[in-house]
Amino acid sequence: MIPIKTAICSFGMSGRVFHAPFLHVNPGFEFYSVWEREKNLAQALYPNVKVVRTLEDLLADPAVELVIVNTPNYTHYDYAKKALLAGKHVIVEKPFTVTEAEGLELIALAKQTGNKISSYQSRRFDSDFRTVKRIVDEGVLGKLVEAEFHYDRYTPTLSPKVHKETPGAGRGLLYDLGSHMIDQALQLFGDPDAVFADIFIIRDNSKVDDYMEVLLFYPGFRCRIKSSYLVREPIPAYSLFGHKGTFLKNRTDVQERRLLAGELPVGDDWGEEPESEEGLLHTEIGGKIIRESVPTERGNYMDYFDGIYKAIRNNAPLPVTAEEATRIIRVIEKAYESVRTKQIVSYRTESGPDISVR
């Protein structure tokens, strides 16, 4: 196994918690270099990592094969483009880009340069979502009529991360937490026919969107996506309703909690939820009504990095494609268009929506 020499474009929470630990323990990667403008935080944890002070220096190093663009959202397109032009493979943190047009340009550029480009949609690899996907795939709820996804937090005060609280391109809750839920909806149900959205500001002194609700229209089915920074009491993150029954599942973030505590992503119990967090299934199977807890699937963000290694070294399919990531951005743009026009907006065409109610 030849490790992929990897560079990270920042060492804030994303680099420190969600990328470096996986590069460190996965034999397929070498955490080779990091862009830190002034500090040397990475070397305190990874003494052998090379620190550079500019993006140009990071990209000019011929040893670097893979670049992780985990900088503020509005920089994703520019930095990813520069990395591709420098001959590097690229992972872009979510959201992939700010606009669909930017995403399509990066897709075309990656094909032109012959490099791989992917987006780190980590929540596909959560235990809760994998459990929801199993329930949907098994069809135990009968024909689905509605799904509701929540990703809520209670953060009444503004974030110290200035770039997250400053109005501008790619800012706000829809681009942040919303991109995770949109990706999950598209993975489960495919592209919607149309989009309707309500997005606004609810916290005192906030200048960016901190409440969002997006309704995705499918034939005979609706998926509602909601997120707010003023939800103190947790509610189910996933609610699925079908002709035969209901499934409810909380969000647990077991991997994130352990990573924030400084643990490395190793061990047979990594990504496993406690039994107390199991989802509730209330449905009819074989003529019998059941109401019981459902064992949770094991989550593992490492599966993403394993997939990236196979894609680069063995030309296997990417675990998350740039095309998939760009469709998320299309939904986001359609949601903002819906807010501006106060109308249901077609996802599939540039004309009015064609929505089936059956």
N, C-alpha and C positions, 0 to 999 in steps of 0.2 A: 504494500500500500504506500503510494507516494503522497504525502500530505500536501494539501493545497495551501500555499502561503497566502494568508488572508490579512487584509488591512481594514480597520474600522475607522470611520470618519469622525467619530466623537466618542468620548468616554463619560457621558452623562449616565442617567439611569438606563437608557436603552443599551448602550454599549457595555456598561458594567454588569447589568443584571441579565439581559436577554440574549446577549451575543457572546461576550468573552468567555463565560463559564462553559459554554457548549463547544467553542473552538478549542478550549484548553483541554477538555477531557476526551474529545473525539479524536482518535488516531488519524482520521482522514484529513485533519486540518492542523495548521500551525498558525497561532495568533502571532503574526509576524510584525505588524506595525500598526500605529494608531496616530491619528491627527489630534493633537492637543495644542491649542494656540499658545498657552502660557504655562499650564500646570504639568505635573508629571504623575498624575494619579494612577495611571495604568501600571507604571513600573513598580509601584508599591505592592501591587498584587501579582504582577507578572514581570519579574525582573529582567527577563530576556527580550521583552518586546521593544521594538524600535520606535522611538517617539519622533514625529516630524511636526513642523510648525506651520506648514502650508499644504493645501490640497495638491498644488503643483509638485511638491517634493514627494508626496505620497504616490501620486500617479506616475512620476518619472522613474520610480524604482522598478527595474526590469524583473526583479524577483517576485513582485506582487502579482498573483494570478487572479485573485478575487477581491473585490472592494464592496464593503457593506456601507451603504449610504443611509445613515441613521441620524441625520441632521434635521433641523426644522423643516416642516412640510414644504414650504415654498422654495426650498433649495433642491428638492429631490430630482426634479427634471434636469436642472442645470448640472448638478454634480454627477448624476447617472450618465448623462450624455458625454460629459468630459471623460468619465471612466471608460465608457465604451470606445470612444475615439482613441483612448490610450491603449486599447487592446486588452482590457480587463473584462472578466466576467463580473456581473453585478447583482447584488441583492439590495433591494430598496425597501426600507421600512414602510409600513403602511402609514398613510395612504400612498399609493404608488406615485401619483402625480396630483396636481391641482385640477387639471383639465383632461378631458378625454383626448383632445388633440395632442397634448403632450405625451400621453401614454402611447398613442398610435405612432407617433414619431419615434419614440424609443424602441418600439417593437420593430419598426422598419430598419432602424439603425443597427439593432442587434443582429438582424438577418444579414445586413450588408457587411458587418464586421466579422460575422461568424462567432460571436460571443453569446454566452448564456445571460439572460436577465430574468430575475424573479422578484416577487414581492413577498415580504415576510408577514404573511397573514397567520400569525401564531395561534389565534383562537380556533382555527380548524383542528388543532392538536390538543385541545382541552378535553378533559375527561367528560365534562358535562355535555359538550357539543357532540362528542362521539357517541354518547349514550342516546341523545336525541336522534341522531342520524340512524342508529340501529332501530329505534322505535319506528321511525318513518319508513325505513327500508323493509321492516317486517310486516308493515301494514296492519298492526294489531288494533288500530283505532278506526278501521274502516276508511271510507272515503273522507279525506280531510276537508274541512270547510273553513277553518281559521287557525292561524298561529300567531302568537304574540311573544316577541322577544324584548327583554328589558336588559339594559346595562346601566344601572343607576349607581350614584355615589352621593354621599352627604359631604359636600365641601362648600359651606356657605361663604367662606372667605376666599379671596382671590389667590391663585397659585403664585408662588415666588418665581416661577418660570415666565419671564416677561414675554417671551415670544408666543406663549400660549394665551396670554391675556391681552394681546395687542391686536386690534382689528387688522385684517388683511387677507390676502389670498391663502387658502388652505387652513385657515384658523377656524375654531369653533368645534362644538361637540359632534356635529355630523361627520366631519373629517376625522375626528379623533376616535371616539368609541363607536360612532355610527358605522364607520368603515368595517369594523369587525362583524357587526350584526348583518350588514348588507351582504358581506361575503358569505356568511353562514346561510342566509336565506337563498342566495343564488346557488350555493352548493346543494341545498336540499330540494329546491323547487324550480330552479332554472331561471331564465330571464322573465321578468314580468311583462304584462301587456302595457301597463300604465302605472303612474306614480302620483300620489298626492301627499303633501307635506305641510306640517305646521312647525315652524322653527322660530324661536324668539329668546329674549333675555329675561331671566327671572331673578337673578341675584342682585342685591344692592351693589352699585358701583361697577358692575361687570360691563364690559364693552364688546364682548364676543358672545355668540350663541351658546347658551348653557341649558337649553331645553330643546328637544326635538322629538317629533313623531312623524314617521314615514309610513304610508300605507301602500303596499305593493299589491296590484290587482292581477289576479290570474283567473282563468275561466272557472267559475264556481268556487273560488277559493280566494281568501285574503290573508296576507301576512302583514302584521302590524309591528313596527320597530320603534321602540321608545327608549329615551335616555334623558336623565335629569340629574343635576348636581344638588338637588334638594330633596332627596329621598333618604330619610333617616332609618326607617324600618325596612329591612329587605323584603322583597316580594319575589315570587318565582321568576327566574330569568327566562324560562321557556314554558309556555303554555300551549299545548296542542289539542285541538278539538276536532273530533271526527264523528261520523254517523254512529259508531259503536262505542266511543269512549273518549277519555281525557288523559293526558299525560302532563304532569307538572314536575319541573326540575329547577332546583336552585343553582346559582352560580357559586362556585367555591374557590376557584383560583388557587388550588393547592400548590401548583408548581410555582406560581408567582410568589406566594407567601414564603416558600422555602428558599427561593432564590434571593429574595429581599433579606432573608435572615443570614445570607452568606453561604448557604449550602451549595455544593456542587451537584449537578444533575446525574447522579450515579445511584446504583442499587436497584434491587428488584422491586422495591416499594415506591420508586419514583413515579409520580403522577397518579398514585392511587388515592382515592377519596375514602374517608371513614364511612362506615355503614350508616351513620346518622345523617349523611347527606344524600342518601339514595333518593331517586325520584319516585313519584307516586303514579301508578298506573291503575286506572279505574275503567274497565272496559268489559266487553263480552267476547269470550273465546270458546268456540265449540258449544255454544248455547248456554254457557255458564258465565255468570257475572263474577268478575274478580276485582278486588281492590287491594293492591299489595305494593310493597316496595320493590324496586327494580335495581338489581346490581349495576353498579356504574362501570363503564368501560375505563380502561387505563389510558390516561393522557400522557403525551411525551413530546415536547418541543424538539427533542433530538431527532425525531423522525423526519422533521423538515431538513435538518442539516445532513442527515444520512442521504436523503433524496437529492440534495444539492451536490453532494460528493459523486453520487452515481451518475447524475446528469453531466457533470463536467468531465469525469474520468471515463465513463462508460457510454456516454451519449444516451442515457436513459431519459424518460420524460421528467420534466421539472415537477417538483411537488406542488408548486403554485406557479402558474404561467402568467406572463405579462398580459396576455389577452384576458384572462380571468380578472386580474387586478384592474385592468382598464374598464371592464364592464361595471365594476364597483363605482368608479369615478363617473361613469355615465349616469348611474342611478343618482349619485349625489348632485350632479348638475341638473338632472331632471327635477329633483326635490326642490332645489333653490328656484328653478323656473316656476314650479307649482306655487311656491310662496309668493313670488313676484306677481304672478297672474291670477292667483286665487282660483286655480282651475286644476282639474285632473289632466296630467300631461302624458302623452304617449311616450312609451319607452322605445318602441321598435321603429317608429318613423318620425319625421319632422312635422307631420301633420297632426290633426286632432286624434284623440284616443279612440280605439275600437275595443270596447270592453264588453265581454260576454258576462251575463249574470247567471248563466246556467253552467 
